[in-house]
């Protein structure tokens, strides 16, 4: 599969691929500790999309106080830091754009950092329902989800063969990421975890 250069189209392709690979992903699969990482390599750029339950980042999944809103704002800023993701050193990759946002009950917030290369974001629908905090039988809208996108540019893209993350170090409730990627060699699938926060390809 050949990805086009625009971030929006890459993100769309990643989301579509994620749904086809895991059909219930956007239809209620909200598992604490488990998130999704999609990436695509196009030319000298690496496009990354992170999706994770709000609980994994914040320790709660709805905003009920000003203190929690400040915590969300701080977490989104932390997610946009350029050292959250690391690449094969020989590839010499540099962050060009990062954006993090939250959606779900009382969780509507949005940040855009290094935004010159990423002008598109999916729209989020705000729910005004109440979270019953029961593990079963709830709607996805009762839970906050956090998404972030990144664009890195690599001076030596041919030297890129691994991506690692500090996500698990910085967010104690995050335990694993299901990884799907598109490279010049084809599609790859894998998993990052607290014990092994790296995927190689």
C-alpha positions in Angstrom: 0.0 0.0 0.0 1.3 3.4 -1.0 0.5 6.2 1.4 0.2 9.8 0.2 2.2 12.6 1.6 -0.6 14.6 3.3 -0.9 13.9 7.0 -4.7 13.8 6.8 -4.8 11.2 4.2 -2.2 9.1 6.0 -4.2 9.3 9.2 -7.3 8.4 7.4 -5.6 5.3 5.8 -4.3 4.3 9.2 -7.7 4.5 10.8 -9.3 2.6 8.0 -6.7 -0.1 8.2 -7.2 -0.3 12.0 -10.9 -0.8 11.6 -10.5 -3.5 8.9 -7.9 -5.3 11.0 -10.0 -5.0 14.2 -13.6 -4.3 13.3 -14.8 -3.6 16.9 -12.0 -1.1 17.6 -14.2 2.0 17.2 -17.4 0.3 18.2 -16.9 -0.1 21.9 -13.5 -1.7 22.4 -12.4 0.5 25.3 -9.9 -1.6 27.3 -8.0 0.0 30.0 -4.2 -0.4 29.6 -4.4 -1.1 25.9 -4.0 1.4 23.1 -3.3 1.6 19.4 -0.2 2.8 17.6 -0.3 3.2 13.8 2.5 4.5 11.7 3.3 5.0 8.1 6.6 5.9 6.3 6.3 8.1 3.3 9.4 9.5 1.7 11.6 10.9 4.5 8.6 11.3 6.9 7.2 9.0 9.6 3.5 9.6 10.4 2.4 8.3 13.8 -1.1 8.1 15.3 -1.7 7.1 18.9 -5.1 6.2 20.3 -5.5 5.3 24.0 -8.2 5.3 26.7 -8.2 8.5 28.8 -7.8 6.3 31.9 -4.4 5.1 30.7 -3.1 8.6 30.5 -4.9 10.3 33.4 -6.0 7.6 35.8 -9.7 8.7 35.3 -11.9 8.9 32.3 -14.2 11.9 32.7 -13.5 15.5 33.8 -15.4 16.5 36.9 -13.2 19.3 38.4 -10.9 22.1 37.3 -8.0 20.2 38.8 -8.7 17.3 36.5 -9.0 19.6 33.5 -5.6 21.0 34.3 -4.3 17.5 34.6 -5.7 16.7 31.2 -4.1 19.9 29.7 -0.7 18.9 31.2 -1.0 15.3 29.9 -1.8 16.5 26.4 1.3 18.8 26.5 3.4 15.8 27.7 2.1 13.7 24.8 3.3 16.3 22.4 6.9 16.3 23.6 9.5 15.4 21.0 11.1 12.7 23.1 8.1 10.5 23.6 9.1 8.5 20.5 12.6 7.4 19.7 13.9 6.0 16.4 16.9 4.2 15.1 19.7 6.7 15.8 21.2 6.3 12.4 17.9 7.6 10.8 18.4 11.0 12.4 14.6 11.8 12.9 13.3 15.1 14.0 9.8 16.1 15.2 8.0 18.4 12.7 4.4 18.4 14.0 2.6 17.0 17.0 -1.1 17.3 18.1 -2.9 15.7 21.0 -6.6 15.8 21.8 -9.2 14.3 24.1 -12.8 13.3 23.2 -15.6 11.7 25.2 -17.7 12.6 28.2 -16.6 16.0 29.6 -13.2 15.4 28.0 -13.4 17.7 25.0 -10.0 19.4 24.7 -7.5 19.9 22.0 -3.9 21.0 21.6 -1.8 21.6 18.5 2.0 21.8 18.8 4.4 22.3 15.9 1.2 22.6 13.9 2.6 23.9 10.7 2.7 20.5 9.1 -0.6 19.1 10.4 -3.6 21.2 9.8 -6.2 18.4 9.9 -7.9 16.8 12.9 -10.8 14.5 13.2 -13.9 16.0 14.7 -15.0 14.8 18.1 -18.5 14.7 19.4 -19.0 15.9 22.9 -21.3 13.8 25.1 -23.3 15.3 27.9 -24.3 12.0 29.4 -23.3 10.6 32.8 -20.6 8.0 33.3 -22.0 5.2 35.4 -18.4 3.8 35.9 -19.6 0.2 35.5 -17.3 -2.0 33.5 -20.0 -3.6 31.3 -23.0 -2.3 29.4 -21.8 1.2 28.9 -21.5 3.3 25.8 -18.1 4.4 24.4 -19.3 8.0 24.7 -19.2 7.6 28.5 -15.4 7.2 28.3 -12.7 9.7 27.4 -10.3 8.7 24.7 -7.1 10.5 23.9 -5.5 10.7 20.4 -2.2 12.2 19.3 -0.6 12.5 15.9 3.0 13.1 15.0 5.1 13.8 11.9 8.9 13.1 12.1 11.3 13.8 9.3 14.4 11.6 9.0 17.6 12.6 7.3 18.4 8.9 6.6 15.1 7.1 6.3 16.8 4.0 4.9 18.5 3.6 8.4 15.1 3.5 10.2 14.2 0.0 11.5 12.8 0.6 15.0 10.5 2.8 17.0 10.4 2.9 20.7 8.4 4.9 23.3 8.6 6.4 26.7 4.8 6.3 27.0 4.8 3.6 29.7 7.4 5.3 31.8 5.4 8.6 31.8 1.9 7.2 32.2 1.6 4.5 34.9 -1.7 3.1 33.7 -0.6 2.5 30.1 0.4 -1.1 29.7 0.5 -2.0 26.0 0.0 -0.7 22.4 -1.2 -2.7 19.5 1.1 -1.6 16.6 0.3 -1.5 12.9 2.6 0.1 10.4 3.2 0.6 6.7 6.8 0.7 5.4 8.4 0.5 2.0 8.8 -3.2 2.7 5.1 -3.7 3.4 2.7 -3.9 6.3 3.9 -4.9 9.8 2.1 -5.7 13.0 3.3 -6.0 16.5 3.0 -4.9 20.1 4.7 -2.5 22.5 4.5 -3.1 26.2 6.0 -1.9 29.4 8.5 -4.8 29.3 9.3 -4.3 25.6 8.5 -0.7 24.5 10.0 -1.1 21.0 8.9 -2.4 17.7 11.4 -3.4 15.0 10.8 -3.8 11.3 
